[in-house]
């Protein structure tokens, strides 16, 4: 007349990895855009001017260890690609996190890894919403078992894009 034994629950290494990945706190990564509109006198990006794009935030987390149902799960997360929805109907896919724009870059130089040039202005109607979708490849290991779980994350930013007109005097 004792209590019935509690059922024994067993999970696979893959199930343990899925639970550990769900617990993993990956940082939000927004779209890095350079040169930044804040540094020019017009406070906007210009139509026809090459922009550099990158994942603005950490692109590697780990390795970290999590305990799930008495299994030790090792996780290592890296951004495998970044999809940038530019707000004008076009998208750009960058391998990894792209290359951040630096102040030493020659004005007008195109990004060596990931860039975009707007063909139409957002102004005066408003700003383009640029959405960065970062795809994290999370490699997991439980004992001798291993695998990869892909995890997308999304963040948006506003970008004013206008036209600059030049008058040539001869």
N, C-alpha and C positions, 0 to 999 in steps of 0.2 A: 504493500500500500504506500510506497514512496511516490514521489513525483515522476512523471514520465521524463525520460532523458530528452534534453533539448536537441532538436535536429542539428546535425552537423552541416554547415554551409561551406561549400568549397567553391572557389572561383578560379578561373583560368588566369594565367599571367596577363593576357590581353585585356581581360575585364578589370584586373587590378590596375593596369596601365591607364585605361580609360577613366577610372575613378580618380587616379592621381593627377591626370591631365586636367580633369574638371576642377580640381582643387587649386591647380597652378595659377598664380596671379601674374599674368603677362601684362606688362605696362602698355598703356595706349600709345600708339605711334601715329603722329599726324603727318601731313604732307609738308616737307621742307621745300620752299620755293625760293630760288635766288636768281638774280639779286633781289633782295627784299624790297618791296615797294616803299617801305618806310624810309629807306635811305636816299630816295631821289626827291627832287623838289615837287614833283607832281603827285606823289603818294599813290602811285599806281604802277602796274606792269603795262608795258607798251605793246600794241599790236605789232607783229613782225620782229620782235626782239626775242632772241633765244633765252629760254629760262632753263635753269638746272632744277631737277626734281630729285628728292630723296626721302627716305623714311626718317623723320625727325624724332628720334628717340632711340632707346636701346634696341639693338637688333640681335642680341644674344642673351639668354638667361640660362644659367646652370653651370655645371651640373648641380642638381638638387636631388635629395632623396626623400621619398615619402613612404610611410608605412601603411599598407592597405591589407586588412584581413591577415595580419602576421606575415605579409610578403613585403620585402624591401624593393621599392620601385625607384630606379634611377632615371631622371629626366634631364634632357639637354635640348633647349629650344633655340632655334635660329630662324631669322626671317629668310625664307627661300625666294620670295618675290614680292613686289609691291605693285598693285594695280592702282593707278591714279585716274580717277574719273574727273576730267578737267572742267566740267560744268557747262561746256559748249557743245555737248554731244559726242566729243572725242575722248578716247582713253589711251593711256600709255602704260605698258607693263615694263617694270624695271627688274632685272635680276638682282636678287638680294635687296639691299637697302639703297642702292644708287650712290652717287658721289655728292657730298655736301658742297655747296658754293662757298668759296673763301674770298676774302677781300683782295687777295693778290691776283685773282683771275682777271685776265685781260678782258675789258669790256667788249661784249658782243661774242665772246668765245662760246662755242657749243659745249655742253656737258660731254665728257668722254664716255659716260655710261647711260644716262637717262635724262632726256630733255624734251622740251615742247615749245612751240611757237604758236601763239594765238593768231588767228586770221581775222577775227571779228571782235569788236569791243563789247564789254558788258555795260560800259557807261554810255549815256547818262542813266539808263534804266536801273542799274544796280550793280551787284558784284556777282561773279561766278562762285558757285559753291564747289570747291575742290575736295573730293573725297578720296582718302587713302585707304585702301584695303590691303593690310599686311597679312601675308600668308606665313604663319609660323609652322615650321616642320619640327615637331617634338619627337625626338628619338627616345625611346624607352627601353629599359633593360630590367628584366626580372629573372635572376639566376642566369640560365643559359639562353633564355628566350629574349628576343628583341624585335622591335618594329618601329614604325613611324606613324604618328597621328598628325594630320594637317589641320590647323586651326586658324580660320580667318578672323581678323579683327578690323574694325572700321572707325575712322575719325574724320571729321570734316573741318574745313577752314574757309573763310571768305576771301576772295581775291578781286580787287577792282582792276579792270583792264580797259585802257583807253587808247585813243589814237593821238599821236603827236604829229603835228603838221609843221613842216619846215618851209620857210620862204627863202628862195635862192635869189639873191640880188646880184645882178651882173653889172 
